[in-house]
Amino acid sequence: MGIKICTEGWEEIYKKEGEVQSEILSTAKEAAELFKKKNYKTILDLACGTGRNTIYLLKEGFHVYATDISETGIKITKKKAELLELNNITLAQHNMNDIPFEDNSFDGILCVWSTGHGTLAEAKKNINEMHRVLKPKGTVVVDYISIEDEAYGIGTEIEKNTFVGGMPGEENIPHHYSSREELDMLFSKFSKITITPRDYTYSLPNGETHIIKAFVVIGEK
């Protein structure tokens, strides 16, 4: 095929660009409110990037386990927490499909703007891992790029609904696009799930505005 697939491309991006995203997503704010209502204490911010949502959750009073595949992302997150003297944090570097914590470890999991980076098989592994490390009655809040998104089809299709090689700045990172029916199947282990369409708006450095069409899944173990 001639395309080098790299699921760890974020390390290169963070080394070059530093903190590339700073806005707190509406999904993260809604997750924090839900976690508070459920009286949760320990939250896994899975694929935390450079910690934008980690810092928000820390300020909301949770003990946050901030983890990411990128060593640089973890270092940036750690520095931000230290500058704000936020000590209720545990950091770890790992692949989101192989979570190095014991079964039933967390009250809640937040995972946003991350799950679309990979193949369908990797998405299945990630969901199984999130289910494993959640406590009974624990809740995950996670989002997925929709097959209705404007970027669907960009690049080379390496499997159904998965493309690589076309997204500016993420040329070597696979992008998988999901349907509601697929997500229903993927989250079949969970006792309760809700799937809600969500549009995210973001701006490029050149001022162009784009909309990401996604689904937010809330799953209770």
Order of alpha helices (4+ residues) and beta strands (2+ residues): alpha-alpha-beta-alpha-beta-alpha-beta-beta-alpha-beta-beta-beta-beta-alpha-beta-beta
